[in-house]
Amino acid sequence: MNTSALGRIALATGITVLSAGLLPATAHADDAVVERRTLPVLVEFADSSFQDAAAVKASTPDTYFGAKKDSLASFFSELSRGKYRVVPAVDEQYVGPVKLSMAAACDYGEINTQTQKALAERGLVRGEDYDSLSMVFPAQKTGCDWAGLGSVPGPYTWINLYGTAGGLGVVGHEFGHNLGLGHQMRFMCTDGDLVDCKENGTSAKSMMGGGGTAAGISAPEMIRADWLADSEKVTVAKSGTYTLRSLHGDGDGIRALDIPMGEDRLVVEYRHAAGSFDQDIEGVHAYRVPKGNYGSSTLIDMTEVNKTAGNEAPADADAITSVTDRASKVSVAVVASGGGRAEVKVSLEGADLSADVDTPATAAAPAAEHTATDTDAGDGLPNETEAQGNAEETAAATADSADLAATGGDSNTVPIAAGGAVLLLVGAGALVLMRRRERA
């Protein structure tokens, strides 16, 4: 297995991180467009078929490529502001049902192997005819404890279908894993300092945590996906006051501050309702990025409340007013926040800025928005996996040895996956990360 191309999910001091092999993607041209040829395949087993194959066939094109905002294609197009486009690999927009010779089971490696073999017999080869392979199969007899599985990063997703439509929630989350994004956790640092923090569930600021698709993804994840232009992300090299616009939506301005913090990074964003995103999120938020692994960021929460779509807490309940890391002598203070704009003071000199912070004032409205023009095309894989590309190992080896992340059967539950995997379960209804052990 090429460990530089496939990041590892590790357990360290109770924190789930992706390995240093998952470095942020090299910046593309600001107007570059990536087209990802995606092939959903309806898979049936020797002893198990879709209960309503006609309904599954009818719903699959809408789930992946439909014009409505709740399709995978529309979701990623809006989230990336046109930089990442999910397009059908075949005119029919899906293949199948394809009948495998295996009995129904949760053997994702064998499902991958047999599916790619069946596709090759039809003249469809990954890398030549499609980039992403999404295997959709009936769940009734598989015994899987997850509704979705995705390689982190990579080209494969498995959708363990319980009904007639997978839905954007599961499919979008798994394709997020394909981009190199892990599960985003939440760390409580209620004393105002990052030296003493404890994990407490998942972040509701990203679909890769507990935020669902309405939250989109967070600023460090946007950096990992290479969806922020150079002018939209500022690497802070000196103390000063910076003006942020909302992370999502069209328009000019800085969307993220990337602050050195010892071996790690501190990424600061401002969230405000924009388009389909952040209707229930407001305020300035901060994330710890371990050793430059932007896909493994953790939400820093200075409060007791994690604002989620399922509670009645105010939209800015867990927004920060100040953050201090004594170890690296970094301080951040929110000077003003609201109305689509925030002003944030950053000190790299060790000064404690909390004394300068009161209840944030409402800032002026942001500048008029515009829509950028996109050109060119890319291969769709994060840069550090491009060498893997078409020269990837056989489907069986790749599917069995790749890092995988599992998602539960509904939006609140992620059961434990079994068999030769490293697992992490954080709290009730949390996310499970799993990695197959390497073969000897």
LINDARA-V257756 format. One record per pair of residues at least 6 apart in sequence whose C-alpha atoms are under 8 Angstrom apart, sorted by the first residue. I is the first residue (numbers start at 1). J is the second residue. D is the distance in Angstrom with one decimal. If there is no record, write none. Layout:
i: [I;I]
j: [J;J]
d: [D;D]
This chain:
i: [1;1;1;1;1;2;3;4;4;4;5;5;5;5;5;5;5;6;6;6;6;6;6;6;6;7;7;7;7;7;7;7;7;8;8;8;8;8;9;9;9;9;9;9;9;9;10;10;10;10;11;11;15;16;16;17;17;17;17;18;18;18;18;19;20;20;20;21;22;22;22;22;23;23;23;23;23;24;24;24;24;24;24;24;24;25;25;25;25;25;25;25;26;26;27;27;27;28;29;30;30;30;31;31;31;31;31;31;32;32;32;32;32;32;33;33;33;33;33;33;33;33;33;34;34;34;34;34;34;34;34;35;35;35;35;35;35;35;35;36;36;36;36;36;36;36;36;37;37;37;37;37;37;37;37;38;38;38;38;38;38;38;38;38;39;39;39;39;39;39;39;39;39;39;39;40;40;40;40;40;40;40;40;40;41;41;41;41;41;41;41;41;41;42;42;42;42;42;42;42;42;42;43;43;43;43;43;43;43;43;43;43;44;44;44;44;44;44;44;45;45;45;45;45;45;46;46;46;46;46;46;47;47;48;48;48;48;48;49;50;50;50;51;52;53;53;55;55;56;56;59;59;60;60;60;61;61;62;62;63;63;63;63;63;63;63;64;64;64;64;64;65;65;65;65;65;65;65;65;66;66;66;67;67;68;69;69;70;71;72;72;72;72;73;73;73;75;76;76;76;76;77;77;77;77;78;79;79;79;79;80;81;81;81;81;82;83;83;84;88;89;89;89;98;98;100;100;100;101;104;104;105;105;105;105;106;106;106;108;108;108;109;109;109;109;109;110;112;112;112;112;113;113;113;115;116;116;119;124;126;126;126;127;127;128;131;131;131;132;132;133;133;133;134;134;134;134;135;135;135;135;136;136;136;136;137;137;137;137;138;138;138;138;139;139;139;140;144;144;145;145;145;145;145;145;145;146;146;146;146;146;146;146;146;146;147;147;147;147;147;147;147;147;147;147;148;148;148;148;148;148;148;148;148;148;148;149;149;149;149;149;149;149;149;150;150;150;150;150;150;150;150;150;150;151;151;151;151;151;151;151;151;151;152;152;152;152;152;152;152;152;152;152;153;153;153;153;153;153;153;153;154;154;154;154;154;154;155;156;156;157;157;157;159;159;159;168;169;169;169;169;170;172;173;173;173;173;174;174;176;177;179;179;179;180;180;180;180;181;181;181;181;181;181;182;182;182;182;183;183;183;183;183;183;183;184;184;184;184;184;184;184;184;184;185;185;185;185;185;185;185;185;185;186;186;186;186;186;186;186;186;186;187;187;187;187;187;187;187;187;187;188;188;188;188;188;188;188;188;188;189;189;189;189;189;189;189;190;190;190;190;190;191;192;192;192;192;193;193;193;193;194;194;194;194;195;195;195;200;200;201;201;201;202;202;202;202;203;203;203;203;203;203;204;204;204;204;204;204;204;204;205;205;205;205;205;205;205;206;206;206;206;206;206;207;207;207;207;207;208;209;210;210;210;211;211;212;213;214;214;214;214;215;215;215;216;216;218;218;219;219;219;219;219;219;220;220;220;220;220;220;221;221;221;222;223;223;224;224;224;225;228;231;231;232;232;232;232;232;233;233;233;233;233;234;234;234;234;235;235;235;235;236;236;236;236;237;238;238;239;239;239;239;239;240;240;240;241;241;241;241;242;242;242;242;243;243;243;243;243;244;244;244;244;244;244;244;244;244;244;245;245;245;245;245;245;245;245;245;246;246;246;246;246;246;246;246;246;247;247;247;247;247;247;248;248;248;248;248;248;249;249;250;250;250;250;251;251;251;251;251;252;252;252;255;255;256;256;256;256;257;257;257;257;258;258;258;258;259;259;259;260;261;261;261;261;262;262;263;263;263;264;264;264;264;264;265;265;265;265;265;266;266;266;266;267;267;267;267;268;268;268;268;269;269;269;270;270;270;270;270;270;271;271;271;271;271;271;271;272;272;272;272;272;272;272;272;273;273;273;273;273;280;280;280;281;281;281;282;282;282;282;283;283;283;283;283;283;283;284;284;284;284;284;284;285;285;285;285;285;285;286;286;286;286;287;287;287;287;288;288;288;288;289;289;289;290;290;301;301;301;302;302;302;303;303;304;305;305;305;306;306;307;307;307;307;307;307;320;321;321;321;321;321;321;322;322;322;322;322;322;322;323;323;323;323;324;324;324;324;324;325;326;328;329;329;329;329;330;330;330;330;330;330;331;331;331;331;331;331;331;332;332;332;332;332;333;333;333;333;333;333;333;334;334;334;334;334;334;335;335;335;335;335;335;335;335;336;336;336;336;336;336;336;337;337;337;337;337;338;338;338;338;339;339;339;339;339;340;340;340;341;341;341;341;342;343;347;379;381;392;400;401;401;401;401;401;402;402;403;403;403;404;404;404;404;405;405;405;405;406;406;406;406;406;406;407;407;407;407;408;408;408;409;412;412;413;413;413;413;414;414;414;414;415;415;416;416;416;417;417;417;420;420;421;421;421;421;422;422;422;422;422;423;423;423;423;424;424;424;424;425;425;425;426]
j: [393;397;398;401;402;388;21;21;22;384;21;22;384;385;386;387;388;21;22;152;153;154;385;402;403;18;19;20;21;22;152;153;403;18;19;21;403;435;16;17;18;19;403;433;434;435;16;17;18;19;17;424;199;296;424;182;290;293;296;182;293;295;296;293;291;292;293;384;180;293;295;384;224;292;293;294;384;223;224;225;226;292;293;294;295;223;224;225;226;382;383;384;226;383;226;229;230;226;229;228;229;230;83;372;373;374;375;376;83;374;375;376;377;378;82;83;84;85;374;375;376;377;378;83;84;85;376;377;378;379;380;84;85;86;87;377;378;379;380;84;85;86;87;131;132;379;380;86;87;88;89;129;130;131;132;86;87;88;89;130;131;132;133;134;88;89;90;93;94;95;130;131;132;133;134;60;64;93;94;95;133;134;135;136;94;95;96;97;98;133;134;135;136;57;94;95;96;97;98;135;136;137;96;97;98;99;100;115;135;136;137;138;50;97;98;99;100;137;138;99;100;101;102;103;104;99;100;101;102;103;104;103;104;103;104;138;140;141;138;56;137;138;138;164;97;164;164;165;164;165;164;165;94;165;166;93;94;68;71;70;71;72;165;166;167;168;71;72;73;86;168;71;72;73;74;86;87;88;93;72;73;74;73;74;74;75;276;168;168;86;168;171;172;85;86;87;172;82;84;85;86;83;84;85;86;249;216;217;248;249;227;227;249;250;372;374;227;374;380;94;129;130;131;115;118;111;114;115;114;141;142;141;142;143;144;142;143;144;158;399;400;395;396;397;399;400;396;135;395;396;399;395;396;399;135;125;395;125;130;132;133;390;389;390;390;155;379;380;155;156;155;156;157;156;157;158;159;156;157;158;159;158;159;160;161;158;159;160;161;160;161;162;163;160;161;162;162;160;417;408;409;414;415;416;417;418;160;406;407;408;409;414;415;416;417;159;160;161;162;170;406;407;408;409;410;157;158;159;160;170;171;174;406;407;408;409;157;158;159;174;404;405;406;407;156;157;158;174;175;177;178;404;405;406;157;174;177;178;399;402;403;404;405;177;178;179;180;181;182;402;403;404;405;177;178;179;180;181;382;385;403;177;178;179;180;381;385;178;178;399;174;175;178;166;170;171;213;207;212;213;411;407;213;207;208;213;407;405;407;208;405;225;381;382;224;225;295;382;208;221;224;294;295;296;208;295;296;405;202;208;209;296;405;431;433;202;203;206;208;209;296;297;298;299;199;200;201;202;203;209;297;298;299;199;200;201;202;203;298;299;300;301;197;198;199;200;201;298;299;300;301;197;198;199;200;300;301;302;303;304;196;197;198;300;301;302;303;197;301;302;303;304;302;302;322;323;324;323;324;325;326;323;324;325;326;325;326;327;426;427;426;427;430;209;210;430;431;209;210;211;298;299;306;210;211;212;215;306;307;308;309;211;215;216;217;218;281;299;212;213;215;216;217;218;213;214;215;216;217;217;431;308;411;412;308;309;411;277;276;277;278;279;277;278;281;277;278;247;269;247;255;256;267;268;269;267;287;289;294;295;297;294;295;297;228;233;294;293;294;295;382;255;253;254;252;253;254;255;256;254;255;256;257;258;254;256;257;258;257;258;259;260;257;258;259;260;259;347;348;345;346;347;348;349;345;346;347;343;344;345;346;343;344;345;346;254;341;342;343;344;253;254;255;256;269;270;341;342;343;344;252;253;254;255;270;340;341;342;366;255;269;270;271;272;273;274;340;341;255;256;269;270;271;272;271;272;273;274;275;277;274;275;369;370;371;372;367;368;369;370;371;367;369;370;269;270;267;268;269;270;266;267;268;269;265;266;267;268;265;266;267;266;325;328;329;330;327;328;290;291;292;288;289;290;291;292;288;289;290;291;292;286;287;288;289;286;287;288;289;284;285;286;287;284;285;286;282;283;284;285;341;342;278;281;282;283;284;285;340;278;279;281;282;283;338;339;340;279;280;281;282;340;308;309;315;307;315;316;315;316;319;338;315;316;319;320;337;338;342;319;320;321;334;337;342;299;300;301;318;319;320;299;300;301;320;297;298;299;300;297;298;299;300;296;297;298;296;297;318;319;320;318;319;320;317;318;318;313;317;318;317;318;313;314;315;316;317;318;334;333;334;357;358;359;360;331;332;333;334;353;354;357;331;332;333;354;330;331;332;352;353;331;350;350;348;349;350;351;346;347;348;349;350;351;346;347;348;350;351;352;353;344;345;346;347;353;344;345;346;353;354;356;357;342;343;344;345;357;360;342;343;344;345;357;358;360;361;342;343;344;360;361;362;363;343;360;361;362;363;361;362;363;364;362;363;364;365;366;363;365;366;363;364;365;366;363;363;353;386;389;398;436;435;436;437;438;439;435;436;434;435;436;433;434;435;436;432;433;434;435;414;417;431;432;433;434;414;415;431;432;414;415;431;415;429;430;428;429;430;431;429;430;431;432;429;432;423;425;432;423;432;434;436;437;434;435;436;437;433;434;435;436;437;432;433;434;435;431;432;433;434;431;432;433;432]
d: [7.9;7.9;7.5;6.8;8.0;7.9;7.4;5.2;7.9;7.7;7.0;7.9;6.1;4.8;8.0;7.4;6.3;7.4;7.7;7.0;6.4;7.6;7.2;6.4;6.7;6.0;5.5;7.5;5.5;5.5;6.7;7.0;6.7;5.5;5.2;7.8;5.9;7.6;6.9;6.0;4.9;6.6;6.6;7.4;7.3;6.5;6.0;5.8;6.4;7.1;6.9;7.8;7.7;7.6;7.9;7.7;7.4;7.9;5.3;7.1;6.7;7.3;5.7;7.3;6.9;7.4;6.3;7.9;7.3;5.9;7.5;7.1;7.8;6.3;5.5;7.2;7.1;6.9;4.9;7.7;7.7;7.1;6.6;6.2;7.9;7.8;6.0;6.9;6.1;5.8;5.2;6.6;7.5;6.4;6.2;7.9;7.6;7.2;7.9;7.8;5.0;7.0;7.3;7.4;6.5;4.8;5.9;7.8;6.3;5.9;5.4;5.3;6.3;7.6;6.9;4.4;5.9;7.4;5.9;5.7;5.4;4.7;6.3;5.9;4.8;6.1;7.6;4.7;4.3;6.2;5.2;6.1;4.8;6.0;6.6;6.0;6.2;6.7;6.0;7.4;6.0;4.9;5.9;6.1;7.0;6.8;5.2;6.3;5.1;5.6;4.7;7.9;5.1;5.1;6.3;6.4;5.9;5.2;5.2;5.9;5.9;4.7;6.2;7.5;6.3;5.4;7.2;7.1;5.9;7.4;6.3;7.7;6.1;5.1;6.1;7.7;7.9;7.3;4.9;6.5;6.2;4.6;6.0;7.0;5.7;4.8;5.8;7.0;7.4;7.4;6.1;5.1;6.0;8.0;7.5;6.2;4.8;4.5;6.1;6.3;4.9;6.0;6.7;5.3;4.9;6.1;7.1;7.4;6.5;5.8;4.8;7.7;6.9;6.3;5.9;4.8;6.1;5.9;6.8;5.6;5.0;6.5;5.9;5.5;5.3;6.6;6.0;5.4;5.7;5.2;7.1;5.6;6.4;7.5;6.2;7.2;7.7;6.9;6.5;7.7;7.5;5.5;7.9;6.9;7.8;7.9;5.8;8.0;4.8;6.2;7.1;5.8;7.3;6.8;8.0;5.8;6.9;8.0;6.2;7.3;4.8;6.3;7.4;7.3;6.1;6.4;5.3;4.7;6.0;8.0;7.9;5.8;6.2;5.0;7.2;7.3;6.9;7.0;7.8;7.7;7.0;7.2;7.9;6.4;6.6;5.9;7.8;6.1;6.0;7.2;6.1;7.2;6.0;6.3;4.8;6.9;8.0;7.9;6.3;6.6;7.3;6.8;5.8;5.6;7.7;8.0;6.6;8.0;7.0;8.0;5.4;7.8;7.5;7.3;7.8;6.6;6.6;6.8;7.5;7.6;6.7;5.4;8.0;7.6;7.4;7.9;6.4;7.2;7.9;5.7;4.9;6.8;4.1;6.3;7.5;5.1;6.0;5.1;7.4;7.1;7.7;7.7;5.5;7.8;4.9;5.1;6.6;7.6;6.4;6.7;6.7;5.3;5.0;8.0;7.8;7.5;7.1;6.8;7.5;7.5;7.7;7.3;7.0;5.1;7.8;6.5;7.9;7.8;4.6;6.1;6.1;5.1;6.5;5.9;4.7;5.8;7.2;7.9;6.2;4.8;6.0;6.1;4.7;6.2;6.4;7.9;6.4;5.5;5.6;6.1;4.9;6.4;7.9;5.2;5.2;5.3;6.9;7.5;7.2;6.9;7.4;7.8;5.4;6.1;5.5;7.9;7.1;6.0;5.4;4.5;5.5;6.5;6.2;7.5;6.8;6.0;4.8;6.7;7.8;7.2;7.6;5.8;5.1;4.3;7.4;7.2;5.6;4.6;5.9;6.1;7.2;6.5;5.8;5.0;6.8;7.6;5.6;5.0;6.7;6.1;6.5;5.6;4.5;6.2;5.9;4.4;6.4;4.8;6.8;5.7;6.2;5.4;5.5;6.8;6.6;7.9;6.2;5.6;7.9;6.2;5.6;4.5;6.6;4.9;5.2;7.0;5.0;6.8;7.1;7.3;5.4;5.7;6.9;5.9;4.3;5.3;4.1;7.2;7.7;7.7;7.6;7.8;4.7;7.1;7.5;7.3;7.6;6.1;7.1;7.8;6.2;7.0;7.8;7.0;7.7;7.2;7.6;8.0;6.5;6.1;7.5;7.1;7.4;6.3;6.1;7.9;7.9;7.8;7.7;7.1;7.0;6.3;7.0;6.3;7.5;7.7;5.9;7.3;7.2;6.7;7.7;8.0;4.3;6.6;6.8;5.8;5.5;7.3;7.8;5.0;5.5;7.2;7.9;6.9;7.5;6.1;5.7;7.2;5.5;4.6;6.6;6.2;5.6;7.2;7.3;7.6;6.1;4.0;5.0;6.2;7.7;5.1;6.3;5.9;5.6;5.7;4.9;4.7;5.7;4.7;6.3;6.9;6.0;5.3;4.3;5.7;7.8;6.6;6.0;5.2;6.0;5.4;5.4;6.2;6.4;6.2;4.8;5.9;7.0;7.5;6.2;4.4;6.8;6.8;6.0;5.0;7.5;7.6;7.2;4.4;5.6;7.3;7.1;6.1;7.2;5.9;6.4;6.3;4.9;5.5;7.0;7.4;6.3;5.0;7.5;6.3;7.0;7.0;7.9;7.8;6.1;6.2;6.4;5.1;5.6;6.7;7.5;4.8;5.6;6.8;7.5;5.9;7.6;4.5;3.8;7.5;7.3;7.0;6.7;5.4;7.8;5.3;5.6;7.6;6.8;6.2;7.7;7.8;6.7;7.5;5.2;5.5;4.2;5.6;5.0;7.5;6.0;5.7;5.9;7.0;7.6;7.5;7.9;7.8;6.4;6.8;7.6;7.9;6.6;5.1;6.2;7.5;5.5;5.3;7.6;6.2;7.6;7.9;7.9;6.9;7.6;6.1;7.1;7.4;6.1;6.3;7.4;7.5;5.2;6.9;6.5;5.9;5.4;7.5;6.3;8.0;6.9;8.0;5.3;5.7;6.9;7.9;7.3;6.6;7.7;5.9;4.2;5.1;6.5;5.9;6.0;4.8;5.9;6.9;7.1;6.4;5.0;5.9;6.1;4.6;6.0;7.9;6.6;6.0;5.2;7.3;7.6;7.5;6.4;7.6;5.3;4.5;5.5;7.3;5.7;5.5;6.7;6.7;5.5;4.2;6.2;5.6;5.2;6.3;7.8;6.9;7.1;5.7;4.5;6.4;6.7;5.1;5.5;7.1;7.2;6.3;5.7;5.1;6.2;7.5;7.9;5.8;5.9;5.5;6.5;6.0;4.7;6.6;6.6;6.2;7.6;5.2;5.1;5.4;7.9;7.6;5.6;6.3;5.0;7.3;6.5;6.0;5.7;7.4;7.5;7.7;8.0;5.9;7.8;7.0;5.0;6.0;5.4;5.6;5.7;7.8;7.3;6.5;3.7;4.9;6.8;7.2;6.7;7.5;6.2;7.0;6.6;5.6;4.9;7.6;7.9;5.5;5.1;6.7;6.6;6.0;4.6;6.7;5.6;4.9;6.1;6.3;7.9;5.5;8.0;6.7;7.8;5.4;7.4;5.4;7.9;7.0;5.6;4.8;4.5;6.2;5.9;4.9;6.6;7.0;6.5;6.8;5.7;4.9;6.1;5.6;5.2;6.6;7.2;7.0;5.8;4.5;6.5;5.6;5.5;6.5;7.5;5.5;4.3;6.3;7.2;6.5;6.8;6.2;5.0;5.3;6.3;7.5;7.8;5.9;7.2;6.1;4.8;6.7;7.9;7.6;5.7;4.6;7.3;6.9;7.2;7.8;7.9;6.9;5.1;7.7;4.7;6.3;5.2;4.7;7.2;7.7;7.9;5.3;5.2;7.5;6.3;6.8;7.9;5.3;5.8;7.6;7.4;7.3;7.4;7.6;7.4;8.0;7.9;5.4;5.8;6.2;5.5;7.8;7.3;6.0;5.3;4.6;5.3;5.5;5.3;6.7;6.8;6.5;4.5;6.7;7.0;6.8;6.1;7.4;7.1;6.9;7.9;6.4;7.7;5.7;7.8;7.6;6.5;6.0;7.1;5.7;5.7;7.1;6.5;7.5;6.0;6.2;7.4;5.8;5.1;6.9;7.9;7.7;7.3;7.4;5.4;4.2;6.1;7.2;5.9;7.2;5.7;5.1;6.5;7.8;5.9;4.3;6.4;6.9;8.0;6.3;7.2;7.7;6.2;6.1;3.9;7.3;7.5;5.8;4.9;6.8;5.6;7.6;5.8;5.1;6.7;6.8;6.7;6.1;6.3;6.9;5.7;4.6;6.4;6.8;5.7;5.1;6.6;5.9;6.5;7.6;6.4;7.5;6.1;4.5;6.2;6.7;6.6;7.5;5.3;5.5;6.6;6.5;8.0;5.9;7.2;5.3;5.0;7.2;4.6;4.6;5.8;5.5;6.4;5.7;6.0;5.3;5.6;7.4;4.8;5.5;7.9;6.6;6.3;6.7;5.5;7.7;7.9;6.0;5.9;6.0;6.8;6.3;5.8;6.2;7.6;7.7;8.0;7.9;7.4;6.7;7.9;5.9;7.1;5.9;7.7;7.3;7.2;7.2;5.0;6.8;7.1;5.8;5.6;7.7;7.0;4.9;5.6;7.5;7.5;7.5;7.6;5.9;6.0;6.8;5.4;7.9;6.6;6.9;3.3;5.6;7.5;7.7;5.2;7.3;7.6;4.2;6.4;7.6;5.9;6.0;5.4;6.2;8.0;7.1;7.4;7.3;6.4;7.6;7.8;7.4;5.9;6.1;5.6;5.1;4.6;6.1;7.6;5.1;5.3;6.8;7.5;6.4;5.6;4.9;7.3;7.9;5.4;5.6;7.2;6.3;5.2;7.6;7.5]
